[in-house]
Amino acid sequence: MCLIGNIIVANKAIIVESPAKTRTLARFLGDEYELLASRGHVRDLPEKDLAVDVQRDFQPKYEIIPAQRKTIRALQQALKGIEEVYLASDPDREGEAIAWHLTQVLKLPQARRIEFNEITEQAVREALRHPRSLDMRLVNAQQARRVLDRLVGYEISPLLWRIMGRGGAGALSAGRVQSVALRLIVDREREIQAFVPEEYWSITALLTPLDQEAPFTAELKEKAGEKVEIKSEAEAQAVVAELEQQEYVVADFEEKDRRRSAPPPFITSTLQRAAASELGFSAGKTMRIAQQLYEGVELDGDTVGLITYMRTDSTRVATPAREQAVAYLREHYGDQYVGPGARGKTVKGAQEAHECIRPTSVFRTPEQMSQALDADQARLYELIWRRFLASQMAPAAYHQRTADIQAGPYLLRATSSELVFPGFLAVLPEKETGDRKQVPVLKVGEILRLLGLTPEQHWTQPPPRYNEASLVQALEENGIGRPSTYAPTIETLRARKYVQMEKRNFVPTRLGIAVCDYLVDNFPAIMDVEFTARMEADLDTVEQGERDWVELLRDFYGGFQARLAEVKTREPEVLEGEVCPECGGRLLVRYSAYGKFAGCEKYPECKYTRDLSGLPSTEDGEPEELEESCPQCGGKLLVRRSRWGRFAGCANYPECTYKRDLSGRREKQPPRQLEEKCPECGAPLVERAGRWRPFVGCSAYPQCRYIQGAGGRKPGAVATGLACEQCGKPLVLRSGKRGRFLGCSAYPRCRFTREATAEELAAIEAQTGAATEEGE
């Protein structure tokens, strides 16, 4: 620091990425340093051309990002007279690259690099005591990824535009990671569509010892030493009839204790998966909120960083954090709850210098933080806090009992598990799984009394569609992408309209399937999961200093360029052995935004086409006719197919909308007809099962949309007379899991929501008579 006149001026500066960090740092650094923000990346490859000089060792042609020119000018002005500059961008390869770009743009050859995993005074001052020079291995690893992604995207995307159109302002694109993620989703959808459900039955016996009333259940497992497989109701009834005649004897009984270890603390992928499963957050939303918690929130007039850096693939816990967790556990739970500390499997390529995602102070409990955070921040902070504390706790202890029961040639098995010490479950309780009866203490040779047999029908299920949690898990397990890429990859798939969401699951669109098919057929290496994983591993060797980044790009680009040239000059594939049924011409394999198809070579004179996408259309030829009649109108029932599987539908559709699921999934109960009539159209009212609760609606839906709550209350949207603050459409009062809230009537096009004030609720109730109590 230096004195100019009577003013003390800092002659040292720290440049971080975001203004929020400067406020947090100012809390404990005061006027010692000039605190500046780069606001993220300041240079990048321009979008207007390839911007990579392939002939000169893939030299990138960086430009200052147009939106960052003002930031650069401000930084140049602020650094005048500054003697020491510390670059404190995020502690990862992207942060290292940002620091390097700053040295180039601002001409700071003497700038020093510091990094900290948490924004606390101890961590920051420790970093300032140990500055270092830039790690060019990290910089080159980031450059290699950026150039590689530009080469793939810039060279392949124009081919997609030529074949399928630009998708609106050049929206179509291919990407090294995004295209493989798309393939995972498309391949899973094809598995689901090709799946044929098979019927099977289970049989459960309710038994009790002769000398006491202690009923428990046992499931049929074997007959004459072989696994029992029951395929039909007739077979199930025959087995039940046999079992009813048998004597039930305990053949084996075992008691043992088992332990269940705590899960490791969060890394980026597991945090995104848990937030998606438990909180319903998208990967992008999870990372945005985590960034806010990391950079700092207002606590008692100060800005405090609440969690450690959120882009990490390491489960390592720093010694001070471990000691703090142990002290908290001893104070609040007791010594018996302190565990050894859980570590997860090491992710390939993980940067072990990093830490897990954890609270900066375990003594800042979720209850204490709830008043300082908004609802989403509080929920994510609690998730992180509980997971970290649980990871440092003792295992849960169970007492398990297993009994094998012989019934003639049949063997049944009963198991139960009783929690005897909660351990980490005291902080991370598991969801209730229902009232499972405990197996009593039994003796080998003891005869049991049969209370009843329950046969139950099941259907084999197709693999589930990917949701955000399972897709992130698949990407991580296959070694595709890295922690910083999961969220943007998913957002790109949505933005390109390659996927759409149904019940929080990814469903590929026709466009997404068409793009995937074209890339698989023409660029199999780019779309190969194993090839992409090997490329990720190769990029990690650059970061570790084991390989030169230019050499890596040269090895990749030779084969890639040859493939590009071949694809650009290749003639369309001919379907051998087939001719156009309309004119006799050859059939060629072609692609469009609607999918892969066979088209006549004589187009446009002959316009014959046939779908080759492999996806079922709504009708595959003439629908099969069932022997039974429609229970609503007496018409014919036809077997039809939709994206959700086979179903029986009335031939008189749309006049009659009856349909019945034939896919093997559990059918919804039909609506129960009531005696009352709809006050709007006079049709009978029916009681239906809604998402949150049963409700009463008009049987003439969708022509009449009248609904009322089953108890006379209206769970539907209630007009408020207020305007949406985002799009101007009317706001309505809705009811959700957590109570009443205001939402845009244009949902899902506009997803604006907010809490209603007490005054607004009172005004709405006065105007409409709608009940506004919390939870109704």
C-alpha positions in Angstrom: 0.0 0.0 0.0 1.2 3.6 -0.6 0.1 7.0 0.7 -1.0 9.6 -1.8 -1.8 12.8 0.0 -4.0 11.7 2.9 -5.4 8.7 1.0 -4.0 5.2 1.4 -4.0 3.5 -2.1 -3.5 -0.3 -2.6 -0.6 -1.1 -4.9 -1.6 -4.8 -5.1 -4.5 -6.2 -7.1 -6.4 -9.5 -7.1 -8.4 -10.3 -10.3 -11.2 -12.8 -9.8 -13.9 -14.0 -12.2 -17.0 -12.5 -10.8 -18.0 -9.3 -8.9 -19.7 -11.4 -6.3 -16.3 -12.8 -5.3 -14.8 -9.3 -4.9 -17.5 -8.4 -2.3 -16.8 -11.6 -0.4 -13.0 -11.0 -0.5 -13.5 -7.4 0.6 -14.9 -8.6 3.9 -11.6 -9.8 5.2 -9.0 -8.2 2.8 -10.3 -4.7 3.3 -8.2 -2.0 1.5 -5.1 -4.2 1.3 -5.8 -5.1 -2.3 -7.5 -3.6 -5.3 -10.2 -6.2 -6.0 -11.2 -6.6 -9.7 -13.3 -8.9 -11.7 -12.8 -10.3 -15.2 -16.4 -11.5 -15.5 -15.4 -14.8 -16.9 -13.5 -15.5 -20.1 -12.1 -12.4 -21.9 -10.9 -14.1 -25.1 -12.2 -16.9 -27.2 -12.3 -18.2 -30.8 -14.6 -15.9 -32.9 -17.7 -17.5 -34.3 -17.4 -16.1 -37.8 -14.8 -18.7 -39.0 -12.8 -21.7 -38.0 -10.2 -19.5 -36.2 -7.7 -22.3 -36.0 -4.7 -22.3 -38.3 -4.4 -26.0 -39.0 -1.3 -25.5 -41.1 0.6 -23.8 -38.3 0.3 -26.4 -35.5 -3.4 -25.6 -34.9 -2.6 -22.1 -33.7 -5.8 -20.6 -32.2 -6.8 -17.1 -33.4 -8.2 -15.6 -30.3 -10.2 -12.4 -30.1 -11.5 -10.3 -27.2 -15.1 -11.3 -26.7 -17.1 -8.2 -27.9 -19.1 -8.0 -24.7 -15.9 -8.0 -22.7 -14.2 -5.0 -24.3 -15.6 -2.6 -21.7 -14.3 -4.9 -18.9 -10.8 -5.0 -20.4 -10.7 -1.2 -20.6 -11.8 -0.9 -17.0 -9.2 -3.5 -15.9 -6.4 -1.6 -17.8 -7.4 1.7 -16.1 -7.6 0.1 -12.6 -4.2 -1.6 -13.0 -2.3 1.7 -13.6 0.2 2.1 -10.8 -0.4 -1.4 -9.5 2.9 -3.2 -8.7 1.7 -6.7 -7.9 -1.1 -8.6 -9.6 -2.6 -11.9 -8.4 -4.8 -13.9 -10.8 -7.4 -15.7 -8.7 -9.7 -17.2 -11.3 -11.4 -20.6 -10.5 -9.1 -23.5 -9.5 -9.5 -25.6 -12.6 -8.3 -25.8 -16.2 -10.9 -23.2 -17.4 -9.7 -20.9 -14.6 -6.1 -21.4 -15.5 -6.9 -20.5 -19.1 -8.7 -17.3 -18.1 -5.7 -16.3 -16.0 -3.4 -16.9 -19.0 -5.7 -14.9 -21.4 -5.6 -12.0 -18.9 -1.8 -12.0 -18.9 -1.9 -11.8 -22.7 -4.5 -9.1 -23.1 -3.4 -6.9 -20.1 0.3 -7.6 -20.8 1.0 -8.9 -17.3 4.1 -11.1 -17.6 4.9 -10.8 -13.9 1.4 -11.6 -12.6 1.2 -14.4 -10.1 -1.4 -17.2 -9.9 -3.2 -18.0 -6.7 -6.1 -20.5 -6.2 -8.3 -21.3 -3.3 -11.0 -24.0 -3.0 -13.2 -22.0 -0.6 -13.6 -18.2 -0.2 -12.6 -18.0 3.5 -10.0 -15.7 5.0 -7.8 -18.7 6.0 -7.9 -20.2 2.5 -7.3 -16.9 0.7 -4.5 -15.7 2.9 -2.8 -19.1 2.6 -3.1 -18.8 -1.2 -1.5 -15.3 -1.1 1.4 -16.7 0.9 2.1 -19.3 -1.8 1.6 -17.8 -5.2 2.9 -19.6 -8.2 3.4 -19.1 -11.9 0.9 -20.2 -14.5 0.6 -23.9 -15.1 0.8 -24.2 -18.9 -0.2 -27.8 -18.8 -3.6 -26.8 -17.6 -3.7 -24.0 -20.2 -2.7 -26.3 -23.0 -5.3 -28.9 -21.9 -8.0 -26.3 -22.1 -6.7 -25.1 -25.5 -6.7 -28.6 -26.8 -10.3 -29.2 -25.8 -11.4 -25.9 -27.2 -9.7 -26.4 -30.5 -10.8 -30.0 -30.8 -14.4 -29.0 -30.1 -14.2 -26.2 -32.7 -12.7 -28.5 -35.4 -15.5 -31.1 -34.8 -18.4 -28.6 -34.6 -17.3 -26.2 -37.3 -16.5 -28.9 -39.9 -19.5 -31.2 -39.3 -22.3 -28.7 -38.6 -22.4 -27.3 -42.2 -23.0 -30.8 -43.4 -26.1 -31.0 -41.1 -27.3 -27.7 -42.4 -27.0 -28.9 -46.0 -28.9 -32.1 -45.4 -31.5 -30.9 -42.9 -31.7 -27.1 -43.1 -30.3 -24.8 -40.4 -33.0 -25.5 -37.9 -33.5 -21.8 -37.5 -30.6 -19.3 -37.5 -28.0 -22.1 -37.8 -29.3 -23.8 -34.6 -28.3 -27.3 -35.8 -24.8 -28.4 -34.5 -22.6 -31.4 -33.9 -20.3 -31.6 -30.9 -17.7 -34.0 -29.6 -19.5 -34.5 -26.3 -23.1 -33.4 -27.1 -23.4 -35.8 -30.0 -22.4 -38.9 -28.0 -24.8 -37.8 -25.2 -27.5 -37.6 -27.9 -26.7 -41.1 -29.1 -27.1 -42.5 -25.5 -30.6 -41.0 -25.4 -31.6 -42.2 -28.9 -30.2 -45.7 -28.4 -32.2 -45.9 -25.1 -35.4 -44.8 -26.9 -34.9 -47.5 -29.5 -34.4 -50.1 -26.8 -37.7 -49.0 -25.2 -39.6 -49.0 -28.5 -38.3 -52.5 -29.4 -39.1 -53.9 -25.9 -41.8 -56.5 -25.8 -43.2 -56.9 -22.2 -43.5 -60.4 -20.8 -45.9 -61.5 -18.1 -44.7 -63.2 -14.9 -46.2 -63.9 -11.5 -44.9 -63.9 -8.0 -46.4 -65.7 -5.0 -46.1 -64.5 -1.4 -47.1 -66.6 1.6 -48.2 -65.1 4.9 -46.9 -67.3 7.7 -46.8 -67.4 11.5 -45.2 -69.7 14.1 -47.7 -72.1 15.8 -47.0 -70.9 19.3 -47.4 -67.1 18.6 -49.1 -64.5 16.4 -46.1 -63.1 14.6 -47.1 -63.0 10.9 -44.4 -62.5 8.3 -44.1 -62.9 4.5 -42.0 -65.3 2.5 -41.6 -65.2 -1.3 -41.6 -68.4 -3.4 -38.1 -68.9 -4.9 -37.6 -72.5 -6.0 -39.2 -75.8 -6.9 -37.1 -79.0 -6.6 -33.9 -76.9 -6.4 -34.6 -74.9 -9.6 -35.8 -71.3 -9.8 -39.5 -70.9 -10.2 -40.7 -69.1 -13.3 -44.5 -68.5 -13.5 -45.7 -67.1 -16.8 -49.5 -67.0 -16.6 -52.4 -66.7 -14.2 -53.3 -70.3 -14.8 -49.8 -71.4 -13.8 -50.0 -69.2 -10.7 -53.3 -70.6 -9.6 -52.0 -74.2 -10.1 -49.0 -73.5 -7.9 -51.2 -71.8 -5.3 -53.4 -74.9 -5.2 -50.3 -77.1 -4.6 -48.9 -74.8 -1.9 -52.2 -74.8 0.0 -51.8 -78.5 0.5 -48.2 -78.4 1.8 -46.8 -78.4 5.3 -44.5 -75.4 6.0 -41.2 -76.2 7.8 -38.3 -74.0 8.7 -35.4 -75.5 6.7 -32.8 -72.8 7.6 -32.6 -69.8 9.8 -29.8 -67.2 10.0 -29.2 -64.1 12.1 -26.3 -61.7 11.4 -25.3 -58.1 11.8 -24.4 -56.0 8.9 -23.1 -52.5 8.4 -23.9 -49.9 5.8 -21.2 -47.3 5.2 -21.9 -43.6 4.7 -21.8 -42.2 1.1 -18.8 -40.1 0.1 -19.2 -36.3 0.0 -20.4 -34.7 -3.3 -18.5 -34.2 -6.4 -20.0 -32.2 -9.4 -21.7 -35.2 -11.0 -23.1 -36.7 -7.8 -24.4 -33.3 -6.7 -26.2 -32.8 -10.0 -27.7 -36.3 -9.8 -28.9 -35.8 -6.2 -30.3 -32.3 -6.9 -32.2 -33.7 -9.9 -33.6 -36.7 -8.0 -34.4 -35.1 -4.7 -35.0 -31.4 -5.6 -36.1 -31.6 -9.2 -33.3 -29.2 -10.3 -31.8 -29.3 -13.8 -28.0 -29.6 -14.0 -27.8 -26.0 -15.1 -29.9 -24.7 -12.2 -27.9 -26.8 -9.7 -24.6 -25.2 -10.9 -26.0 -21.7 -10.9 -27.2 -22.0 -7.3 -24.0 -23.7 -6.2 -22.0 -20.8 -7.8 -24.0 -18.4 -5.7 -23.3 -20.3 -2.5 -19.6 -20.5 -3.4 -19.1 -16.9 -4.3 -20.9 -15.6 -1.2 -24.3 -14.6 0.2 -25.1 -11.8 2.7 -24.9 -12.8 6.3 -25.4 -10.1 9.0 -24.2 -7.4 6.6 -21.1 -9.4 5.4 -20.7 -11.5 2.2 -19.7 -15.1 3.1 -18.8 -18.0 0.9 -20.9 -21.0 2.1 -19.5 -23.9 0.1 -16.2 -25.0 -1.5 -15.7 -24.9 -5.3 -18.4 -26.8 -7.1 -16.6 -28.1 -10.2 -14.6 -31.0 -8.9 -14.2 -34.7 -9.4 -12.4 -35.4 -6.1 -13.9 -36.6 -2.8 -10.9 -35.5 -0.8 -11.6 -33.7 2.4 -9.0 -31.2 3.8 -7.8 -32.0 7.3 -9.2 -28.8 9.0 -12.6 -29.6 7.5 -12.5 -33.2 8.8 -11.5 -32.0 12.3 -14.3 -29.5 12.2 -16.9 -32.2 11.3 -15.6 -34.5 14.1 -15.9 -31.6 16.6 -19.5 -31.0 15.5 -20.4 -34.6 15.7 -19.0 -35.1 19.2 -20.8 -32.0 20.4 -24.2 -32.8 18.9 -24.3 -36.6 18.5 -21.6 -38.2 20.6 -18.3 -40.1 19.9 -20.1 -43.2 18.7 -21.3 -41.3 15.7 -17.8 -40.3 14.4 -16.7 -42.4 11.5 -13.5 -42.8 9.5 -14.6 -40.5 6.7 -16.0 -41.9 3.4 -14.1 -41.6 0.1 -15.6 -42.5 -3.2 -14.1 -44.2 -6.1 -11.4 -42.1 -7.8 -12.8 -40.8 -11.1 -10.4 -41.4 -14.0 -8.5 -38.1 -14.6 -9.7 -36.6 -11.3 -7.7 -33.6 -10.1 -6.9 -34.9 -6.6 -5.5 -31.5 -5.5 -9.1 -30.4 -5.4 -11.5 -31.1 -2.6 -15.1 -32.4 -2.5 -18.1 -30.0 -2.4 -18.7 -29.3 1.3 -19.8 -26.4 3.5 -17.0 -24.0 4.4 -18.2 -24.3 8.0 -20.2 -27.2 9.2 -21.3 -25.1 12.2 -23.4 -23.0 9.7 -26.4 -25.4 9.9 -29.2 -25.4 7.3 -31.6 -24.1 10.0 -29.3 -21.1 10.7 -28.9 -20.4 7.0 -32.5 -20.7 6.0 -33.3 -17.0 6.8 -30.3 -15.7 4.8 -31.0 -17.8 1.7 -33.8 -18.0 -0.8 -35.8 -21.3 -1.0 -33.7 -22.9 -3.7 -30.4 -21.9 -2.2 -31.5 -23.2 1.2 -32.5 -26.6 -0.2 -29.3 -27.1 -2.1 -27.2 -25.9 0.8 -29.0 -28.4 3.1 -28.3 -31.2 0.6 -24.6 -30.4 0.6 -24.4 -29.9 4.3 -26.1 -33.2 5.2 -24.2 -35.2 2.7 -20.8 -33.9 3.9 -21.6 -34.4 7.6 -23.0 -37.9 6.9 -19.8 -38.8 5.0 -17.8 -38.3 8.2 -20.1 -40.4 10.4 -20.1 -44.0 11.5 -21.8 -46.7 9.5 -25.4 -47.6 10.2 -25.9 -51.0 11.9 -28.6 -53.5 11.0 -29.7 -56.9 12.4 -30.8 -59.1 9.6 -32.8 -62.4 9.7 -33.2 -64.8 6.8 -35.4 -67.9 6.9 -35.7 -70.6 4.2 -39.1 -72.4 4.4 -39.7 -75.8 2.8 -43.2 -76.5 1.6 -43.0 -79.9 -0.1 -41.0 -79.5 -3.3 -41.2 -75.7 -2.9 -38.7 -73.3 -1.2 -39.8 -69.9 0.1 -37.5 -67.2 1.6 -38.2 -64.6 4.2 -35.8 -61.7 5.0 -36.1 -58.7 7.3 -33.6 -56.1 8.5 -33.9 -54.1 11.7 -32.0 -50.8 12.2 -30.1 -51.1 15.5 -27.8 -48.0 15.2 -28.6 -45.2 12.8 -25.0 -43.9 12.4 -25.0 -41.5 9.4 -28.7 -42.1 8.8 -29.3 -39.8 11.8 -28.3 -36.9 9.4 -29.2 -38.5 6.1 -32.4 -40.5 6.7 -33.7 -42.8 4.0 -37.2 -42.8 2.7 -39.7 -45.0 4.3 -40.3 -48.2 2.2 -43.6 -49.2 3.9 -44.6 -51.4 6.8 -42.4 -54.5 6.3 -43.1 -57.3 8.8 -40.1 -58.5 10.8 -39.2 -62.2 10.6 -39.5 -63.6 14.2 -36.8 -65.8 15.7 -37.4 -69.3 14.3 -35.9 -72.8 14.8 -34.8 -75.2 12.1 -37.5 -77.9 11.9 -40.2 -75.6 13.3 -43.6 -76.0 11.7 -45.4 -72.8 10.6 -49.0 -72.0 10.0 -50.1 -70.7 6.6 -52.4 -67.7 6.8 -52.7 -67.0 3.1 -51.2 -67.0 -0.3 -51.1 -63.9 -2.6 -50.3 -64.4 -6.3 -49.4 -61.1 -8.1 -49.1 -60.4 -11.7 -46.1 -58.4 -13.1 -44.8 -57.4 -16.5 -41.1 -57.0 -17.4 -40.3 -53.4 -17.9 -38.3 -51.7 -20.6 -35.2 -49.8 -19.5 -36.1 -46.3 -18.2 -35.6 -43.2 -20.3 -32.7 -41.1 -19.2 -33.4 -38.2 -16.8 -30.9 -35.6 -15.8 -29.5 -37.7 -12.9 -29.1 -40.9 -14.9 -27.7 -39.1 -18.0 -25.0 -37.4 -15.9 -24.2 -40.8 -14.3 -24.0 -42.4 -17.7 -21.7 -39.7 -19.0 -19.4 -40.0 -16.0 -19.3 -43.8 -16.0 -18.4 -43.8 -19.7 -15.7 -41.2 -19.3 -17.5 -38.7 -21.5 -17.0 -35.0 -20.7 -15.8 -33.6 -17.4 -17.5 -31.9 -14.4 -17.7 -28.5 -16.1 -19.3 -29.9 -19.3 -22.3 -31.9 -18.0 -24.7 -29.0 -17.5 -23.8 -27.1 -20.8 -24.0 -30.4 -22.7 -27.6 -31.0 -21.5 -28.6 -27.4 -22.1 -27.3 -27.6 -25.7 -29.4 -30.7 -26.5 -32.5 -28.8 -25.3 -31.6 -25.6 -27.1 -31.0 -27.5 -30.4 -34.4 -29.2 -30.0 -32.8 -32.6 -30.2 -34.6 -33.7 -27.1 -37.8 -32.8 -25.2 -38.8 -33.4 -21.6 -41.6 -35.7 -20.6 -42.1 -36.2 -16.9 -38.5 -35.1 -16.4 -37.2 -37.7 -18.8 -35.4 -37.1 -22.1 -37.2 -38.1 -25.2 -35.4 -37.6 -28.5 -37.3 -35.6 -31.1 -37.5 -36.6 -34.8 -34.8 -34.0 -35.5 -32.6 -35.4 -32.7 -32.9 -38.9 -34.1 -32.3 -37.7 -37.6 -29.1 -35.9 -36.6 -27.9 -38.9 -34.5 -28.5 -41.3 -37.4 -26.7 -39.1 -39.9 -23.7 -38.8 -37.6 -23.5 -42.5 -36.7 -23.7 -43.5 -40.4 -21.1 -40.9 -41.6 -18.9 -40.2 -38.5 -18.9 -43.5 -36.5 -15.7 -42.6 -34.6 -17.1 -39.2 -33.4 -20.3 -41.0 -32.2 -18.5 -44.0 -30.6 -18.7 -43.9 -26.8 -15.4 -45.7 -26.4 -13.5 -43.5 -28.8 -14.8 -40.4 -27.1 -13.8 -41.8 -23.7 -10.3 -42.5 -25.0 -10.1 -39.0 -26.4 -11.0 -37.6 -22.9 -8.2 -39.7 -21.4 -5.8 -38.4 -24.0 -6.7 -34.9 -23.2 -6.1 -35.6 -19.5 -2.5 -36.7 -20.4 -1.9 -33.2 -21.8 -3.0 -31.8 -18.4 -0.6 -34.1 -16.7 2.2 -33.0 -18.9 2.6 -36.5 -20.5 1.7 -35.4 -24.0 2.0 -32.4 -26.3 -1.3 -30.9 -27.2 -0.4 -30.1 -30.8 0.7 -33.7 -31.3 -2.6 -34.9 -30.0 -4.6 -32.6 -32.3 -2.4 -33.7 -35.3 -3.1 -37.4 -34.6 -6.8 -36.8 -34.5 -7.2 -34.4 -37.4 -5.5 -36.6 -40.0 -8.1 -39.3 -39.8 -10.9 -36.8 -39.2 -10.1 -34.7 -42.3 -9.9 -37.9 -44.5 -13.4 -38.9 -43.3 -14.7 -35.4 -44.0 -13.5 -35.5 -47.5 -15.0 -38.9 -48.1 -18.4 -37.9 -46.7 -18.5 -34.7 -48.8 -17.9 -36.7 -52.0 -19.8 -39.9 -51.3 -22.7 -40.9 -53.4 -26.0 -41.8 -51.5 -26.1 -45.4 -50.4 -28.3 -47.7 -52.6 -30.7 -50.1 -51.0 -29.6 -53.4 -52.6 -32.3 -55.8 -53.8 -35.1 -53.2 -53.6 -36.6 -51.0 -56.3 -39.1 -48.1 -56.1 -42.6 -49.7 -56.0 -44.0 -46.8 -57.9 -41.6 -46.4 -60.9 -39.0 -49.2 -60.6 -36.1 -46.8 -59.9 -33.3 -47.4 -57.4 -34.0 -46.6 -53.7 -31.4 -44.3 -52.1 -30.7 -43.8 -48.3 -31.3 -40.1 -47.5 -31.7 -37.9 -44.4 -34.0 -35.1 -43.5 -35.0 -33.2 -40.3 -37.8 -35.8 -40.0 -35.4 -38.8 -40.0 -33.6 -41.4 -42.1 -35.6 -42.5 -45.2 -35.5 -44.3 -48.5 -36.2 -42.1 -51.5 -36.5 -42.8 -55.2 -33.5 -41.8 -57.3 -35.9 -40.2 -59.8 -37.0 -37.5 -57.4 -38.6 -35.0 -58.0 -40.4 -36.8 -60.8 -41.1 -39.7 -58.4 -41.8 -38.7 -54.8 -41.9 -42.2 -53.2 -40.4 -42.4 -49.7 -40.2 -44.9 -46.9 -39.2 -44.3 -43.3 -36.0 -46.0 -42.2 -35.7 -44.4 -38.7 -36.8 -47.6 -37.0 -39.3 -45.7 -34.8 -42.9 -46.8 -34.8 -45.4 -44.6 -36.5 -48.8 -44.1 -35.0 -50.1 -46.8 -37.3 -47.9 -49.7 -38.7 -50.0 -50.8 -41.6 -53.6 -51.9 -41.0 -54.4 -52.0 -37.3 -55.3 -55.4 -35.8 -58.9 -55.8 -34.7 -59.7 -57.3 -31.3 -62.6 -59.7 -30.7 -64.1 -57.6 -27.9 -66.1 -54.4 -28.4 -65.7 -50.9 -27.0 -67.3 -50.8 -23.6 -68.3 -47.2 -24.1 -70.0 -47.2 -27.5 -70.0 -50.8 -28.7 -67.7 -50.1 -31.7 -64.8 -52.1 -32.8 -61.5 -52.1 -30.8 -58.3 -51.8 -32.8 -54.7 -52.4 -31.6 -52.8 -49.2 -32.2 -49.3 -48.1 -31.3 -48.0 -44.8 -30.0 -44.6 -43.7 -28.7 -45.6 -45.1 -25.3 -46.4 -48.6 -26.6 -49.4 -50.7 -27.8 -52.9 -49.8 -26.8 -56.5 -50.7 -27.7 -58.5 -47.8 -29.1 -62.0 -47.4 -30.4 -62.5 -47.4 -34.2 -65.0 -44.5 -33.7 -62.3 -42.1 -32.5 -62.5 -39.1 -32.2 -66.2 -39.4 -31.5 -65.4 -42.1 -28.9 -62.1 -41.6 -27.0 -62.0 -45.0 -25.2 -58.5 -46.6 -25.0 -56.8 -49.2 -22.9 -53.1 -49.8 -22.4 -51.6 -53.0 -23.8 -47.9 -52.3 -23.2 -47.7 -54.1 -19.9 -47.5 -51.0 -17.8 -49.8 -50.7 -14.9 -53.1 -49.2 -16.1 -54.7 -46.2 -14.5 -58.0 -46.8 -12.7 -60.9 -45.7 -14.9 -62.7 -42.5 -13.6 -65.6 -43.2 -11.2 -68.9 -41.7 -12.5 -70.9 -39.7 -10.0 -74.6 -38.9 -9.8 -74.1 -35.1 -10.0 -74.2 -33.3 -13.3 -71.7 -30.8 -14.6 -73.0 -27.2 -13.8 -71.5 -25.9 -17.1 -72.7 -28.5 -19.7 -74.9 -31.0 -17.9 -72.7 -34.1 -18.6 -72.1 -36.5 -15.7 -69.3 -35.7 -13.3 -66.5 -38.2 -12.7 -63.9 -38.6 -10.0 -60.3 -38.8 -11.4 -56.9 -39.4 -9.9 -54.9 -36.2 -10.2 -51.1 -35.7 -9.8 -51.4 -34.4 -6.2 -54.9 -35.5 -5.1 -58.2 -36.8 -6.5 -60.5 -34.3 -8.2 -63.9 -34.2 -9.8 -64.2 -33.2 -13.4 -66.6 -33.2 -16.3 -66.9 -36.5 -18.3 -67.1 -34.4 -21.5 -63.4 -33.4 -21.2 -61.7 -32.0 -23.3 -64.8 -30.3 -24.8 -65.8 -29.2 -21.2 -62.9 -28.4 -18.8 -64.9 -27.9 -15.6 -63.2 -29.3 -12.5 -63.6 -29.0 -8.8 -61.8 -30.5 -5.9 -63.1 -33.8 -4.5 -64.1 -32.0 -1.3 -65.7 -29.0 -3.1 -62.4 -27.1 -3.3 -60.9 -26.1 -6.6 -57.3 -27.2 -7.1 -57.1 -25.8 -10.5 -55.7 -22.3 -11.5 -57.5 -19.3 -10.0 -57.6 -16.0 -11.9 -55.9 -13.2 -9.9 -56.2 -10.1 -12.0 -52.4 -9.7 -11.9 -50.0 -9.6 -14.8 -46.9 -11.8 -15.3 -43.8 -9.8 -14.6 -41.9 -11.7 -17.3 -44.3 -11.9 -20.3 -47.4 -9.8 -19.4 -49.9 -12.7 -19.5 -52.4 -13.1 -16.6 -51.0 -14.6 -13.4 -53.0 -17.4 -11.8 -53.0 -18.8 -8.3 -51.9 -22.5 -8.3 -51.4 -25.2 -5.7 -48.2 -27.2 -5.5 -46.4 -29.6 -3.2 -45.2 -26.7 -1.0 -48.4 -24.7 -1.0 -50.0 -21.9 -3.0 -48.0 -19.8 -5.4 -48.5 -17.4 -8.4 -47.6 -18.7 -11.8 -48.0 -17.5 -15.4 -51.1 -18.7 -17.2 -48.9 -19.1 -20.4 -47.1 -22.1 -18.8 -45.1 -24.0 -20.2 -44.1 -21.3 -22.6 -43.5 -18.9 -19.7 -42.4 -20.5 -16.4 -42.5 -17.5 -14.2 -43.5 -18.2 -10.6 -43.3 -16.4 -7.3 -44.8 -16.4 -3.8 -48.0 -14.5 -3.3 -48.0 -11.9 -0.5 -50.6 -12.0 2.2 -52.3 -8.9 0.8 -52.5 -10.5 -2.7 -54.0 -13.7 -1.3 -56.6 -11.8 0.7 -57.5 -9.8 -2.4 -57.8 -12.9 -4.6 -60.0 -14.6 -2.0 -62.2 -11.6 -1.7 -62.6 -11.4 -5.5 -63.1 -15.1 -6.3 -64.0 -16.8 -3.1 -61.1 -19.2 -3.6 -59.6 -20.7 -0.5 -56.0 -19.5 0.0 -54.9 -21.3 3.1 -51.4 -22.8 2.9 -51.5 -26.3 1.5 -55.0 -26.3 0.2 
